[in-house]
């Protein structure tokens, strides 16, 4: 999973209010060139949205984000989530994912949290909130004592600073919502989303070659 997400370079962080928007959104992402998405458990529609996307497009890497409880974890996995993302490091959730062989990306922003991931054999950790936690400079600082660890910065990442993040060897991929803003989803502006996703994909190619 790490290699696949890294190959995409950008993981759309999605907030879906109504499950009816799940498939049109997935189609827009696919048409734009991204066969991945992190559907956040910030709304009641998350579980059903993951289920619909996973069933309709089994080749798509659809994960669950903002997983805060074991109940949400069970629901996410039951719906077909291919990976789990949390805003912070919850040992219970991380250990449960490892036990079930489900890729997990817990949020980390301090050396102490990174150590917890390293001890568990995690090679990629979410760096959140990236902008407020020090951005590229903090990732560079963390990569010194943890050379075998890579990060997925999320929070404050956009088209304007994507190059600064993706140019770093310590960055596997970036989580971002600028191309899939919930207002665009709510309005049904899937053509606009597709166009912005395509722009992001082209930007990744320019940065990484």
Secondary structure, 3 states (H helix, E strand, C coil): CHHHHHHHCEEEEECCCCCCHHHHHHHHHHHHCCCEEEEECCCCCHHHHHHHHHHHCCCCEEEEECCCCHHHHHHHHHHCCCEEEECCCCHHHHHHHHHCCCEEEEEECCHHHHHHHHHCCCCEEEECCCCCCCHHHHHHHHHHHCCCCEEEEECCCCCCCHHHHHCCCCECCEEECCCCCHHHHHHCCHHHHHHHHHHHHHHHHHHHC
